[in-house]
């Protein structure tokens, strides 16, 4: 019985350290010489921190054009 309890606790602990992977797709639009240009990034998947960093990079790129980006979670 103690062995079963130990295995159950070990499994519970291992699941608590697993990070959920999320996926996101981001894009932005800007005006270039009177024409709308759309920049779409490929789907990015990863941990919450990786997604947060990806979104920050996309927003930084969009800010260079004076616009904001939009991201959708997949």
C-alpha angles and dihedrals in degrees: 000000000000089000091055091048091050091051092048091051091048091052092048092051093048091052091050091062096049113105118218113237117228130190129215138178120204136190143163137192129216137175118251116182092331096314126104113238119197122205113196122184122210118254112284121203129188147098122323091264093050091049091048091051091047092051091049091053092049092048090049090054091048091049089059086065093043095249138103128245129230124214129192125201114230 
